[in-house]
Amino acid sequence: ETPEQLAAFEARIAAGEKIESGDWMPEAYRKQLIRMISQHAHSEVVGMLPEGAWITRAPNLHRKMILIAKVQDEAGHGQYLYHAAETLGTTREEMLDALLTGKAKYSSIFNYPTLTWADIGMIGWLVDGAAIKNQTMLAGCSYGPYSRAMVRICSEETFHHKQGKEMVVAYAREGTPEQKKMAQDALNRWWWPAVQMLGPSDKDSPNTPQLMRWGIKLKTNDEVRQEFINEHAPELLEAGLTIPDPDLHQDEQGNWIHGPINWEEFFEVIKGGGQMNRARLESRNRSHDEGAWVREALNAYEARRHAQAAD
Ligand code: ACO
């Protein structure tokens, strides 16, 4: 890497050009993108587990169909993202191996259990709401394949967000006393993990400076977190729910200021010590093993097609 190459690369980013897969890029840019995009892909795939667990227990056909569609969408998001990472020179096998052996990270949020049906609504509202804030920013990122994947993903996430909000608002406003209680209990358990999932505070975010310098992130973790809270706090309150943060208040600029975040819990979860880390990995490994015959069949089919083409 010469200083001239780096300067030309940074000039392209400053001019708002997208970097494409065959273009010259610094090795650290490539590595950062592979890290982020593969973690993001893993999050989509592991994220199917807490919700998939409720498909058989959806309260009616309408909600069941929505949930099935949503879980399928997450599988599709994982696919786009693995493809986007592959454009940078990594392979699907390497990425999956890192996930299945526990070396790779995936979002902290998916290491919490879904205890009641209201959790499904709350995940749509809060978790997809937080993901959209982060991903709308990433849709403007400097790497073309990632930014284009984000545009499509965000439009699907918007549907996920709306269905979650509609469900929780229905339970919280017009529900039976049990449904109201269930919605509040879900908020009590999901609020802080959703606030945390946008990443550590800026002072403890070692990757942010380099990611911002190269236009991969356009905002810091705390900036995105503030946007998320500003949108969601008033809407949750309007639904008649209580946000489990006694310090939450609005400042003179209109920002909703949160109380202290339990970062110890967050770092414990991303180290693998969350409530569901072990179960999630076991489940992914089981599915992978059970799918071995599909991969073998695909390989056999490909080998035969190649042999026939060569004849
Ligand atoms: N869960 C797990 N690990 C996390 C989380 C989280 N919520 N937030 C940060 N981390 C990890 C980072 O990956 C990094 O670890 P690493 O260097 O070993 O990879 C470490 O904590 C320090 O954090 P940062 O320096 O702040 O990391 P970064 O600048 O990459 O910011 C963020 C983290 C905001 C998650 C960024 O990587 C990102 O935007 N990723 C793409 C979006 C994404 O992955 N979303 C997943 C959830 S969306 C969904 O699936 C519905």
Boltz pocket constraint, residues with backbone or C-beta under 6 A from the ligand:
constraints:
  - pocket:
      binder: B
      contacts: [[A, 35], [A, 36], [A, 39], [A, 40], [A, 41], [A, 43], [A, 44], [A, 47], [A, 105], [A, 106], [A, 107], [A, 108], [A, 109], [A, 127], [A, 128], [A, 131], [A, 134], [A, 138], [A, 196], [A, 197], [A, 198], [A, 199], [A, 200], [A, 204], [A, 205], [A, 206], [A, 207], [A, 208], [A, 211], [A, 221], [A, 270]]
      max_distance: 6.0
